[in-house]
Amino acid sequence: MNSATQSPTRPQPEAVTALTARLRSEYGDRALTTHAIREQHSHGEGLADAAMPDIVVFPHTNDEVASIMRICHAARIPVIAFGVGTSLEGHVAALYGGVCLDLSQMNRVLEVNDADLDCRVQAGVTREQLNTELKGTGLFFPIDPGANATIGGMTSTRASGTNAVRYGTMRENVMGLTVVTADGRIMRTGNRARKSSAGYDLTRLLVGSEGTLGIITEIQLRLYGIPESISAAVCQFPDLKSAVDSVIVAMQLGIPVARIELLDDVQMDACIRYSQLTEFAAKPTLCFEFHGTEAGVREQAQMIESIATDHGGSAFQWATKPEERSRLWKARHNAYYAALALAPGKQGFATDACVPISRLTDCVLETQADVATTGLIAPIVGHVGDGNFHLVILFDPANLDERSKAEALAARVALRAIAMGGTCTGEHGIGVHKLDALRAEHGDAIALMQAIKRALDPLNLLNPGKTVPPV
Amino acid sequence: MLDPAFTSSLAQVLAPASLLTDAEDTRPYECDGLTLFRQQPGAVLLPDNEAQVVAILRLCHAAHVPVVARGAGTSLSGGALPAADGVVLSLAKLRRILAIDPLARTAIVEPGVRNLAISEAAAPYGLFYAPDPSSQIACSIGGNVAENAGGVHCLKYGLTVHNVRKVRAVTIEGDVVEFGSDALDSPGYDLLALINGSEGLLAVITQITVKLLAKPQYAQVALAAFDDLERAGAAVGAVIGAGIIPGGLEMMDQQATRAVEAFVHANYPLDAAAVLLIESDGTPVEVAAEMAEITHVLTASGATEIRVSQDETQRLLYWSGRKAAFPAVGRISPDYYCIDGTIPRAALPRVLRQIEDWSREFGLPCANVFHAGDGNLHPLILFDANKPGDKERTVEFGDRILQLCIDVGGTITGEHGVGIEKIGGMCAQFPPVVLERFLGIKRAFDAESLLNPGKGVPTLARCAEFGRMHVHHGELRHPELPRF
């Protein structure tokens, strides 16, 4: 048994040459080494710290993934799983070269079990594709990070989204996985029963492991019945504090809202311009969505509206027709791109603080004041029902001073959240950018995480340099 | 027997009354709710605080002494069965509710706090702790986390793992570690999920932050009778398939309703082959709307009679039989054996029919009382241990049911845990590649396997001895497997 974790190093060039030749002969035009392809697979979104893999392979089956993994294991070559490259924390950068496994062609919905409210999909299925394929079944999959990410990527980063407040995150909605282990064996975790006390919870361990413990190739997901009635409403506030306070009261009353999204005045301004939401003002805004029976939705909405009014909120502007709702939520999902459009040429850098709901107002207001001292443009947007909010910090990549200011701001946001009993990452994950913050937050548990990494990937071949700080 | 030098080192840490070594004092700790396995430990330790837990674990680690953590001792799988050469570490004295934060809707509690005591303490704030195993008046929250306990309300509100925010625990090396976060998510590997259901094999829990939920304003329960077991099973799928997630969805078959009626006099329809209890909770408006839909689905699924509780007394009366099912069955049969298999809901009709057929084949009555909405079966096989052959046939019957659960895509334990009882069944459910990962995780936390040794996860050697290296479609026959 190999007990020592190898520190990550670049593999020997000869080993890489031999491996790429072998993969190209086995996979033909599904194994590519062109510069353009490798560059495209060298980074996600967000801070573009790119590192190119030596080769990109597009497997189609579990067996192909296992076979590639076995070859890489034998040759000691790193392997990085890749969905559609929308992650924000540098998860997919091939820091030590190696093989990028692009799973986007494993994109079949394998089964839908309507009576059990679950389905099984390949890792490359995107969330929008899944919901399109579910049309007609009366079911839907609720988790919706802003990007049209793959289910595999969402599982690996334990993604969340706008309606986690009602439906949970990937943690609550992944029932089981097919995983290829570091030594190239295929294993299934979890099962289709709704609960199990047998053995350690490998499924949840793998969810959020960012490709460092195994390659996720299939996912069993929980589905939900499309609610009988859905309505969305927008409420605008005179200031940020009253908006956030309204959220806190609503959550404490336990009103089962499906979505509560906060946009500050800067973000609202960006969305109004980017998505032509001309009927709204550039003021702190909450967007709500209610799911349930018709009577239930009406009741929830009335309770929320009266809370908002007490806090100085405007009358609700309703979006009840599906096309009005999807226009609204599309604008919300495009908030990141809208923020980028505020300053063309600049890059966006998203923070991901998440605090206990009782500290949300403090955290958001202190953060807003902090932004003001930097002179940077950094709109606030958040899934505030979960205590989770993001800054999109805009900076000019060519301007080192601005970049370091942006990074310092992000670090302060993370530490502020941690100091308030929260976390530096509600949903984007650790990747490479948040390793220091993880250390600050999880001091004692890191040794255990490292030990688990060693147990499941003793040669440190799976996405090396990510998620868990080196020993 | 423990080394006297080790025992005296424990005496440096614990007051005399907290260190039990005489056989008559350790006798009450020789088993948990699974009484067929008994083993007296070398000593029973009753620390008062976390610092003592740390000191004890450091001593045990240094002296290579096995440690079995114990809560209220209500485990049904022998999770707290002592090791002969080890100590039982009872967390019973760590029973303070440290804080209730009605704004964050959390409670911070010590592991020895009873499950129900949390909801009682939260009640003045209109809050409650959702997971409610049947033993909730007695079982402790530390044990609930260790077993990832379920209960009637888990269908809607999740298992223990969904309702715990943060766990503070001590490793075998004596390091205090926090898993999870006060916020919704915690970065890095989900160690909190690993601790839930780890059966005392990874660390000793000393503090738990649980989520509290707003108590629903109103609840109603529908009691639906069916003249056919399979049809009742299909109705469960129909309710969920209609997108309704009730507060509870439980099933009792005729064997069970007859046993409990004599006990609680709830006026159950005794001629029905099966009864479903379906609860709706929320605001009165929501409950009314959901109940209308539930009634509609049940009628369409062939219910012969539907009663909806009209007030709280009636609601509790309908539930009383379900809650009292186990003791009621205990009254009609000298012995019973409770199985805890869980299956995908859609397989319910088929599995129930098969159990009924096997019950006839074995000549052993079987009462079904279970969390139908979760697909979590609890067949109670009735037998008489004094009748020659009964016990053996019961074991075989139970094995068949569990293998069927695995075959239809389910699991050998939904909420009771593996413990010592199902250690052999683990070899049937999981292939070596998975068992190796389990063992790797165990080693990452506890390289010498001192925490609750011999439970939860079988060694590969043990599986090989059983000849049970995941024979997937084979007959499950392993007479060596201890069941009682």
Chai-1 contact restraints between the chains, C-beta under 6 A:
chainA,res_idxA,chainB,res_idxB,connection_type,confidence,min_distance_angstrom,max_distance_angstrom,comment,restraint_id
A,D114,B,G241,contact,1.0,0.0,6.0,A-B,restraint_1
A,A115,B,G237,contact,1.0,0.0,6.0,A-B,restraint_2
A,A115,B,G241,contact,1.0,0.0,6.0,A-B,restraint_3
A,A115,B,A346,contact,1.0,0.0,6.0,A-B,restraint_4
A,D116,B,P344,contact,1.0,0.0,6.0,A-B,restraint_5
A,D116,B,R345,contact,1.0,0.0,6.0,A-B,restraint_6
A,D116,B,A346,contact,1.0,0.0,6.0,A-B,restraint_7
A,R185,B,V433,contact,1.0,0.0,6.0,A-B,restraint_8
A,M187,B,V433,contact,1.0,0.0,6.0,A-B,restraint_9
A,M187,B,V434,contact,1.0,0.0,6.0,A-B,restraint_10
A,N191,B,G409,contact,1.0,0.0,6.0,A-B,restraint_11
A,N191,B,T411,contact,1.0,0.0,6.0,A-B,restraint_12
A,R192,B,P344,contact,1.0,0.0,6.0,A-B,restraint_13
A,R192,B,G409,contact,1.0,0.0,6.0,A-B,restraint_14
A,A193,B,T342,contact,1.0,0.0,6.0,A-B,restraint_15
A,A193,B,I343,contact,1.0,0.0,6.0,A-B,restraint_16
A,A193,B,G375,contact,1.0,0.0,6.0,A-B,restraint_17
A,A193,B,G410,contact,1.0,0.0,6.0,A-B,restraint_18
A,A193,B,T411,contact,1.0,0.0,6.0,A-B,restraint_19
A,R194,B,D374,contact,1.0,0.0,6.0,A-B,restraint_20
A,R194,B,G375,contact,1.0,0.0,6.0,A-B,restraint_21
A,K195,B,G150,contact,1.0,0.0,6.0,A-B,restraint_22
A,K195,B,L159,contact,1.0,0.0,6.0,A-B,restraint_23
A,K195,B,T342,contact,1.0,0.0,6.0,A-B,restraint_24
A,K195,B,D374,contact,1.0,0.0,6.0,A-B,restraint_25
A,K195,B,G414,contact,1.0,0.0,6.0,A-B,restraint_26
A,S196,B,T411,contact,1.0,0.0,6.0,A-B,restraint_27
A,S197,B,N148,contact,1.0,0.0,6.0,A-B,restraint_28
A,S197,B,G197,contact,1.0,0.0,6.0,A-B,restraint_29
A,S197,B,T413,contact,1.0,0.0,6.0,A-B,restraint_30
A,S197,B,E415,contact,1.0,0.0,6.0,A-B,restraint_31
A,S197,B,G417,contact,1.0,0.0,6.0,A-B,restraint_32
A,A198,B,T411,contact,1.0,0.0,6.0,A-B,restraint_33
A,A198,B,I412,contact,1.0,0.0,6.0,A-B,restraint_34
A,A198,B,T413,contact,1.0,0.0,6.0,A-B,restraint_35
A,A198,B,V418,contact,1.0,0.0,6.0,A-B,restraint_36
A,A198,B,Q429,contact,1.0,0.0,6.0,A-B,restraint_37
A,G199,B,F438,contact,1.0,0.0,6.0,A-B,restraint_38
A,Y200,B,L194,contact,1.0,0.0,6.0,A-B,restraint_39
A,Y200,B,F438,contact,1.0,0.0,6.0,A-B,restraint_40
A,Y200,B,I441,contact,1.0,0.0,6.0,A-B,restraint_41
A,D201,B,A193,contact,1.0,0.0,6.0,A-B,restraint_42
A,D201,B,L194,contact,1.0,0.0,6.0,A-B,restraint_43
A,R204,B,D190,contact,1.0,0.0,6.0,A-B,restraint_44
A,R204,B,A193,contact,1.0,0.0,6.0,A-B,restraint_45
A,L205,B,D190,contact,1.0,0.0,6.0,A-B,restraint_46
A,L205,B,L194,contact,1.0,0.0,6.0,A-B,restraint_47
A,G208,B,D190,contact,1.0,0.0,6.0,A-B,restraint_48
A,S209,B,Y189,contact,1.0,0.0,6.0,A-B,restraint_49
A,G225,B,G243,contact,1.0,0.0,6.0,A-B,restraint_50
A,G254,B,A214,contact,1.0,0.0,6.0,A-B,restraint_51
A,T293,B,A289,contact,1.0,0.0,6.0,A-B,restraint_52
A,A295,B,V285,contact,1.0,0.0,6.0,A-B,restraint_53
A,A295,B,A289,contact,1.0,0.0,6.0,A-B,restraint_54
A,G296,B,E286,contact,1.0,0.0,6.0,A-B,restraint_55
A,E299,B,T283,contact,1.0,0.0,6.0,A-B,restraint_56
A,E299,B,V285,contact,1.0,0.0,6.0,A-B,restraint_57
A,C354,B,A183,contact,1.0,0.0,6.0,A-B,restraint_58
A,C354,B,L184,contact,1.0,0.0,6.0,A-B,restraint_59
A,C354,B,D185,contact,1.0,0.0,6.0,A-B,restraint_60
A,V355,B,A183,contact,1.0,0.0,6.0,A-B,restraint_61
A,P356,B,A104,contact,1.0,0.0,6.0,A-B,restraint_62
A,P356,B,D182,contact,1.0,0.0,6.0,A-B,restraint_63
A,P356,B,A183,contact,1.0,0.0,6.0,A-B,restraint_64
A,S358,B,L103,contact,1.0,0.0,6.0,A-B,restraint_65
A,S358,B,A104,contact,1.0,0.0,6.0,A-B,restraint_66
A,D386,B,L184,contact,1.0,0.0,6.0,A-B,restraint_67
A,G387,B,A183,contact,1.0,0.0,6.0,A-B,restraint_68
A,G387,B,L184,contact,1.0,0.0,6.0,A-B,restraint_69
A,G421,B,D182,contact,1.0,0.0,6.0,A-B,restraint_70
A,G422,B,A183,contact,1.0,0.0,6.0,A-B,restraint_71
A,T423,B,S181,contact,1.0,0.0,6.0,A-B,restraint_72
A,T423,B,A183,contact,1.0,0.0,6.0,A-B,restraint_73
A,T423,B,D185,contact,1.0,0.0,6.0,A-B,restraint_74
A,T423,B,S186,contact,1.0,0.0,6.0,A-B,restraint_75
A,T423,B,P187,contact,1.0,0.0,6.0,A-B,restraint_76
A,T425,B,P187,contact,1.0,0.0,6.0,A-B,restraint_77
A,G426,B,D185,contact,1.0,0.0,6.0,A-B,restraint_78
A,I430,B,P187,contact,1.0,0.0,6.0,A-B,restraint_79
A,L438,B,P187,contact,1.0,0.0,6.0,A-B,restraint_80
A,L438,B,G188,contact,1.0,0.0,6.0,A-B,restraint_81
A,H442,B,G188,contact,1.0,0.0,6.0,A-B,restraint_82
A,D444,B,V177,contact,1.0,0.0,6.0,A-B,restraint_83
A,A445,B,V177,contact,1.0,0.0,6.0,A-B,restraint_84
A,A445,B,L191,contact,1.0,0.0,6.0,A-B,restraint_85
A,M449,B,G188,contact,1.0,0.0,6.0,A-B,restraint_86
A,M449,B,Y189,contact,1.0,0.0,6.0,A-B,restraint_87
A,A451,B,A444,contact,1.0,0.0,6.0,A-B,restraint_88
A,I452,B,Y189,contact,1.0,0.0,6.0,A-B,restraint_89
A,I452,B,A444,contact,1.0,0.0,6.0,A-B,restraint_90
A,A455,B,G440,contact,1.0,0.0,6.0,A-B,restraint_91
A,A455,B,A444,contact,1.0,0.0,6.0,A-B,restraint_92
